[in-house]
Amino acid sequence: MITEKIISNAPYAASAVTVIAGFTVKDWGVIIGVILTLITVIVNWVYKHRQDQRESALFNQKINHHQKHKNN
């Protein structure tokens, strides 16, 4: 059973190795650059989202504080 799975997946693995081996240094540079750019975008989005949440919470606290003092 396991041998059949290995044999049936061997062509896919060989194809992947062939494609990867055919990449030049320039190709790898582009691939790594794209991956790093995507990581940067995701990290920036996460931190911006957290910053927006903190600022919204602070704004809501100020509004509630002003409303309490206005009612008194």
Biotite code that builds the C-alpha atoms (Angstrom):
import biotite.structure as struc

atoms = struc.array([
    struc.Atom([0.000, 0.000, 0.000], chain_id="A", res_id=1, res_name="MET", atom_name="CA", element="C"),
    struc.Atom([2.623, 2.513, 1.033], chain_id="A", res_id=2, res_name="ILE", atom_name="CA", element="C"),
    struc.Atom([4.775, 1.508, -1.925], chain_id="A", res_id=3, res_name="THR", atom_name="CA", element="C"),
    struc.Atom([1.871, 2.169, -4.293], chain_id="A", res_id=4, res_name="GLU", atom_name="CA", element="C"),
    struc.Atom([1.397, 5.668, -2.841], chain_id="A", res_id=5, res_name="LYS", atom_name="CA", element="C"),
    struc.Atom([5.093, 6.415, -3.202], chain_id="A", res_id=6, res_name="ILE", atom_name="CA", element="C"),
    struc.Atom([5.143, 5.152, -6.769], chain_id="A", res_id=7, res_name="ILE", atom_name="CA", element="C"),
    struc.Atom([1.996, 7.065, -7.730], chain_id="A", res_id=8, res_name="SER", atom_name="CA", element="C"),
    struc.Atom([3.342, 10.328, -6.233], chain_id="A", res_id=9, res_name="ASN", atom_name="CA", element="C"),
    struc.Atom([6.887, 9.949, -7.578], chain_id="A", res_id=10, res_name="ALA", atom_name="CA", element="C"),
    struc.Atom([6.166, 11.664, -10.933], chain_id="A", res_id=11, res_name="PRO", atom_name="CA", element="C"),
    struc.Atom([4.736, 14.699, -9.140], chain_id="A", res_id=12, res_name="TYR", atom_name="CA", element="C"),
    struc.Atom([7.772, 14.949, -6.894], chain_id="A", res_id=13, res_name="ALA", atom_name="CA", element="C"),
    struc.Atom([10.109, 14.535, -9.853], chain_id="A", res_id=14, res_name="ALA", atom_name="CA", element="C"),
    struc.Atom([8.266, 17.267, -11.736], chain_id="A", res_id=15, res_name="SER", atom_name="CA", element="C"),
    struc.Atom([8.511, 19.632, -8.769], chain_id="A", res_id=16, res_name="ALA", atom_name="CA", element="C"),
    struc.Atom([12.231, 18.945, -8.394], chain_id="A", res_id=17, res_name="VAL", atom_name="CA", element="C"),
    struc.Atom([12.756, 19.525, -12.121], chain_id="A", res_id=18, res_name="THR", atom_name="CA", element="C"),
    struc.Atom([10.938, 22.862, -12.012], chain_id="A", res_id=19, res_name="VAL", atom_name="CA", element="C"),
    struc.Atom([12.792, 24.006, -8.887], chain_id="A", res_id=20, res_name="ILE", atom_name="CA", element="C"),
    struc.Atom([16.153, 22.916, -10.324], chain_id="A", res_id=21, res_name="ALA", atom_name="CA", element="C"),
    struc.Atom([15.448, 24.944, -13.454], chain_id="A", res_id=22, res_name="GLY", atom_name="CA", element="C"),
    struc.Atom([15.164, 28.212, -11.553], chain_id="A", res_id=23, res_name="PHE", atom_name="CA", element="C"),
    struc.Atom([18.028, 30.641, -11.941], chain_id="A", res_id=24, res_name="THR", atom_name="CA", element="C"),
    struc.Atom([19.386, 32.874, -9.203], chain_id="A", res_id=25, res_name="VAL", atom_name="CA", element="C"),
    struc.Atom([17.350, 35.706, -10.730], chain_id="A", res_id=26, res_name="LYS", atom_name="CA", element="C"),
    struc.Atom([14.181, 33.593, -10.538], chain_id="A", res_id=27, res_name="ASP", atom_name="CA", element="C"),
    struc.Atom([14.829, 32.789, -6.889], chain_id="A", res_id=28, res_name="TRP", atom_name="CA", element="C"),
    struc.Atom([15.395, 36.483, -6.191], chain_id="A", res_id=29, res_name="GLY", atom_name="CA", element="C"),
    struc.Atom([12.016, 37.331, -7.684], chain_id="A", res_id=30, res_name="VAL", atom_name="CA", element="C"),
    struc.Atom([10.260, 34.528, -5.790], chain_id="A", res_id=31, res_name="ILE", atom_name="CA", element="C"),
    struc.Atom([11.837, 35.501, -2.470], chain_id="A", res_id=32, res_name="ILE", atom_name="CA", element="C"),
    struc.Atom([11.079, 39.176, -3.136], chain_id="A", res_id=33, res_name="GLY", atom_name="CA", element="C"),
    struc.Atom([7.401, 38.428, -3.770], chain_id="A", res_id=34, res_name="VAL", atom_name="CA", element="C"),
    struc.Atom([7.152, 36.272, -0.642], chain_id="A", res_id=35, res_name="ILE", atom_name="CA", element="C"),
    struc.Atom([8.819, 38.925, 1.537], chain_id="A", res_id=36, res_name="LEU", atom_name="CA", element="C"),
    struc.Atom([6.564, 41.620, 0.086], chain_id="A", res_id=37, res_name="THR", atom_name="CA", element="C"),
    struc.Atom([3.476, 39.570, 0.924], chain_id="A", res_id=38, res_name="LEU", atom_name="CA", element="C"),
    struc.Atom([4.731, 38.996, 4.460], chain_id="A", res_id=39, res_name="ILE", atom_name="CA", element="C"),
    struc.Atom([5.364, 42.743, 4.849], chain_id="A", res_id=40, res_name="THR", atom_name="CA", element="C"),
    struc.Atom([1.862, 43.600, 3.650], chain_id="A", res_id=41, res_name="VAL", atom_name="CA", element="C"),
    struc.Atom([0.282, 41.106, 6.042], chain_id="A", res_id=42, res_name="ILE", atom_name="CA", element="C"),
    struc.Atom([2.338, 42.278, 9.047], chain_id="A", res_id=43, res_name="VAL", atom_name="CA", element="C"),
    struc.Atom([1.564, 45.940, 8.279], chain_id="A", res_id=44, res_name="ASN", atom_name="CA", element="C"),
    struc.Atom([-2.149, 45.165, 7.957], chain_id="A", res_id=45, res_name="TRP", atom_name="CA", element="C"),
    struc.Atom([-2.196, 43.338, 11.296], chain_id="A", res_id=46, res_name="VAL", atom_name="CA", element="C"),
    struc.Atom([-0.435, 46.157, 13.140], chain_id="A", res_id=47, res_name="TYR", atom_name="CA", element="C"),
    struc.Atom([-2.610, 48.829, 11.482], chain_id="A", res_id=48, res_name="LYS", atom_name="CA", element="C"),
    struc.Atom([-5.738, 46.876, 12.430], chain_id="A", res_id=49, res_name="HIS", atom_name="CA", element="C"),
    struc.Atom([-4.566, 46.669, 16.051], chain_id="A", res_id=50, res_name="ARG", atom_name="CA", element="C"),
    struc.Atom([-3.749, 50.387, 16.061], chain_id="A", res_id=51, res_name="GLN", atom_name="CA", element="C"),
    struc.Atom([-7.228, 51.202, 14.740], chain_id="A", res_id=52, res_name="ASP", atom_name="CA", element="C"),
    struc.Atom([-8.798, 49.080, 17.480], chain_id="A", res_id=53, res_name="GLN", atom_name="CA", element="C"),
    struc.Atom([-6.759, 50.847, 20.191], chain_id="A", res_id=54, res_name="ARG", atom_name="CA", element="C"),
    struc.Atom([-7.626, 54.282, 18.813], chain_id="A", res_id=55, res_name="GLU", atom_name="CA", element="C"),
    struc.Atom([-11.327, 53.391, 18.577], chain_id="A", res_id=56, res_name="SER", atom_name="CA", element="C"),
    struc.Atom([-11.354, 52.150, 22.174], chain_id="A", res_id=57, res_name="ALA", atom_name="CA", element="C"),
    struc.Atom([-9.597, 55.313, 23.362], chain_id="A", res_id=58, res_name="LEU", atom_name="CA", element="C"),
    struc.Atom([-12.044, 57.498, 21.420], chain_id="A", res_id=59, res_name="PHE", atom_name="CA", element="C"),
    struc.Atom([-15.018, 55.649, 22.912], chain_id="A", res_id=60, res_name="ASN", atom_name="CA", element="C"),
    struc.Atom([-13.578, 56.092, 26.410], chain_id="A", res_id=61, res_name="GLN", atom_name="CA", element="C"),
    struc.Atom([-13.210, 59.847, 25.841], chain_id="A", res_id=62, res_name="LYS", atom_name="CA", element="C"),
    struc.Atom([-16.758, 60.126, 24.495], chain_id="A", res_id=63, res_name="ILE", atom_name="CA", element="C"),
    struc.Atom([-18.162, 58.216, 27.484], chain_id="A", res_id=64, res_name="ASN", atom_name="CA", element="C"),
    struc.Atom([-16.112, 60.346, 29.873], chain_id="A", res_id=65, res_name="HIS", atom_name="CA", element="C"),
    struc.Atom([-17.400, 63.593, 28.321], chain_id="A", res_id=66, res_name="HIS", atom_name="CA", element="C"),
    struc.Atom([-20.989, 62.367, 28.356], chain_id="A", res_id=67, res_name="GLN", atom_name="CA", element="C"),
    struc.Atom([-20.773, 61.453, 32.057], chain_id="A", res_id=68, res_name="LYS", atom_name="CA", element="C"),
    struc.Atom([-19.423, 64.900, 32.952], chain_id="A", res_id=69, res_name="HIS", atom_name="CA", element="C"),
    struc.Atom([-21.990, 66.616, 30.751], chain_id="A", res_id=70, res_name="LYS", atom_name="CA", element="C"),
    struc.Atom([-24.872, 64.810, 32.484], chain_id="A", res_id=71, res_name="ASN", atom_name="CA", element="C"),
    struc.Atom([-23.625, 65.738, 35.980], chain_id="A", res_id=72, res_name="ASN", atom_name="CA", element="C"),
])
